[in-house]
């Protein structure tokens, strides 16, 4: 049975989430503060997904999301869904940049949230399936099975989303992929925010893998159409 941690200080919202996920056969643990969440993360063993409210009484979801991603406790690649009343583009981009995989604005539909949780759990299971292929390009190597990237032999640290976008494009060298196609593949139809978040992730990937991010060798922009990975 999948285990989900819900970090939310509003008891009514927690009950709604627990009811929605419990009906899907998902075990839910709840925390009302960052401190309680930290204790559960450290003491209750690994979770399969975290639902994290932006505003908490003793911290904020942004800081907690960063700590989870940097914890080294095996939670680095666990899907995180951010909950927030903030629906502006800047807030959505900030949430995704710090490591959240999805962003849901309040008030939300319990059925929609449950659907997004199911989709993330499915993708988490599919990512665990063995893949033996390694993609090699001039100066760049992408190990799909171990989800590792090397530039000129040196390891490159990518976030979960950055790796998935890079692997998606690199698996289709020479093929032009627009933002909507990348969103559908990576988020599985679960993201309804600003498509330009793709541009933000691409920019971050370029700064990590490109010898000259201003003149990219690997991920090229096709103006008015999308992005294309080099065929070389």
C-alpha positions in Angstrom: 0.0 0.0 0.0 1.5 3.4 -1.0 2.3 5.8 1.9 1.7 9.5 1.6 2.7 12.2 4.0 0.3 15.2 4.2 1.8 18.3 5.7 -1.0 20.8 6.3 -1.9 23.0 9.3 -5.6 23.4 8.4 -7.4 20.4 10.0 -10.3 20.7 7.6 -8.0 20.5 4.6 -6.2 17.5 6.1 -9.4 15.7 6.6 -10.4 16.3 3.0 -7.1 15.0 1.7 -7.1 12.0 4.0 -10.7 11.1 2.9 -9.8 11.5 -0.8 -6.7 9.4 -0.6 -8.1 6.8 1.8 -10.7 6.0 -0.7 -7.9 5.1 -3.2 -6.4 2.6 -0.8 -3.5 4.9 0.1 -2.1 5.0 3.7 -1.9 8.6 4.9 0.2 10.1 7.6 -0.5 13.7 8.6 1.6 16.5 10.1 0.4 20.0 11.0 3.8 21.7 11.1 7.3 21.5 9.7 8.6 20.0 13.0 6.0 17.2 12.9 6.8 16.5 9.3 10.5 16.3 10.0 9.9 13.8 12.8 7.8 11.6 10.6 10.2 11.8 7.7 13.1 10.8 10.0 11.2 8.2 12.2 8.5 6.6 10.2 10.5 5.3 7.3 10.2 6.3 3.6 7.1 7.7 2.0 6.0 7.3 -1.6 4.8 10.9 -2.0 4.5 14.1 0.0 1.7 16.7 -0.1 3.1 19.9 1.3 1.3 23.1 2.2 3.1 26.4 1.3 2.3 28.1 4.6 3.0 26.3 7.9 3.1 27.7 11.4 6.8 27.2 12.1 8.3 27.3 8.6 7.1 27.4 5.0 6.7 24.7 2.4 9.5 26.1 0.2 12.1 25.7 3.0 10.8 22.2 3.9 10.8 21.1 0.3 14.4 22.2 0.0 15.3 20.3 3.1 13.7 17.1 1.9 15.5 17.3 -1.5 18.8 17.9 0.3 18.3 15.4 3.1 20.2 12.4 1.7 17.6 10.2 3.4 16.3 8.5 0.3 13.5 11.1 -0.1 15.4 13.1 -2.7 13.4 11.7 -5.6 10.1 11.2 -3.9 7.3 13.2 -5.7 6.2 16.3 -3.8 2.9 18.1 -4.5 2.8 21.7 -3.3 -0.5 23.1 -2.0 -1.0 26.8 -2.0 -3.6 29.6 -2.2 -1.1 31.4 -4.4 -2.0 31.0 -8.1 0.3 33.5 -9.8 2.9 32.3 -12.2 5.9 33.5 -10.1 4.7 31.4 -7.1 4.2 28.3 -9.3 7.6 28.6 -10.8 9.3 29.1 -7.4 7.5 26.0 -6.1 8.7 23.9 -9.0 12.2 25.4 -8.9 12.9 24.3 -5.3 12.0 20.7 -6.1 8.2 20.3 -6.1 6.9 18.0 -8.9 3.4 19.5 -9.0 1.5 22.5 -7.8 -2.1 22.6 -6.7 -3.9 25.8 -5.8 -6.6 26.0 -3.1 -9.5 25.5 -3.1 -9.0 22.2 -5.0 -11.1 19.3 -6.1 -10.4 16.2 -3.9 -11.0 14.0 -7.0 -8.4 16.0 -9.0 -5.9 15.8 -6.2 -6.4 12.1 -5.9 -6.0 11.7 -9.6 -2.7 13.6 -9.6 -1.4 11.5 -6.7 -2.2 8.3 -8.6 -0.4 9.6 -11.7 2.7 10.5 -9.7 2.7 7.1 -8.0 2.4 5.3 -11.3 5.3 7.2 -12.7 7.3 6.5 -9.6 6.7 2.8 -10.1 7.6 3.0 -13.8 10.8 4.8 -13.0 11.8 2.0 -10.7 11.6 -0.5 -13.7 15.0 -1.4 -15.0 16.4 0.4 -18.0 19.7 -0.6 -19.4 20.2 2.1 -22.1 22.9 4.7 -21.8 22.7 7.7 -24.1 26.1 9.0 -25.2 26.9 12.2 -27.0 30.1 14.2 -27.5 31.1 15.1 -24.0 27.8 14.0 -22.4 26.6 10.7 -21.1 23.1 9.9 -19.7 22.7 6.7 -17.7 19.0 6.0 -17.7 19.1 3.0 -15.4 21.0 4.8 -12.6 19.5 8.2 -13.5 22.9 9.8 -13.6 24.5 12.3 -16.0 28.2 12.9 -16.7 29.7 15.9 -18.6 33.2 15.3 -19.7 33.3 12.4 -17.3 32.3 14.5 -14.3 28.9 13.8 -12.6 26.2 16.4 -13.0 23.6 16.9 -10.2 20.1 17.3 -11.7 16.8 17.5 -10.0 14.2 14.8 -10.7 12.3 16.9 -13.2 15.5 18.2 -14.9 16.7 14.6 -15.5 13.3 13.5 -16.9 13.2 16.4 -19.3 16.8 15.9 -20.4 16.2 12.1 -20.9 13.0 12.8 -22.8 14.7 15.2 -25.3 17.9 13.2 -25.5 16.0 10.0 -26.4 14.6 11.9 -29.5 17.7 13.5 -31.0 16.8 15.8 -33.9 13.1 15.8 -33.0 11.4 19.1 -32.2 9.3 18.9 -29.0 7.1 21.8 -28.0 6.3 22.8 -24.4 2.9 21.2 -24.3 4.3 17.8 -25.4 7.0 18.0 -22.8 4.5 18.9 -20.1 2.2 16.0 -21.1 5.1 13.5 -21.0 6.7 14.7 -17.8 3.7 15.7 -15.8 1.3 13.2 -17.4 -1.5 15.8 -17.8 -1.3 16.6 -14.1 0.0 20.1 -14.4 -2.3 22.9 -15.4 -0.1 25.9 -14.7 2.1 28.1 -16.9 3.7 26.1 -19.8 6.8 28.4 -19.5 7.9 26.4 -16.5 9.4 24.2 -19.2 11.7 27.1 -20.2 12.8 27.5 -16.6 13.8 23.9 -16.3 15.6 24.0 -19.7 17.5 27.0 -18.6 18.7 25.2 -15.4 19.6 22.1 -17.4 21.7 24.2 -19.8 23.6 25.8 -17.0 24.5 22.3 -15.7 25.4 20.5 -18.9 26.3 23.0 -21.6 29.9 24.2 -22.0 28.4 27.6 -23.0 24.8 27.9 -21.9 24.3 31.1 -24.0 25.2 29.1 -27.1 23.9 25.6 -26.3 25.4 22.6 -27.9 22.9 20.0 -26.7 19.5 21.5 -26.2 18.7 23.9 -29.0 15.8 26.3 -29.2 13.7 26.1 -32.4 12.0 29.5 -32.2 8.2 29.4 -32.4 8.3 25.5 -32.2 10.0 24.2 -29.1 13.3 22.4 -28.3 15.5 20.0 -30.1 18.3 17.8 -28.8 21.4 17.7 -30.9 21.8 14.8 -33.4 25.6 14.8 -33.0 
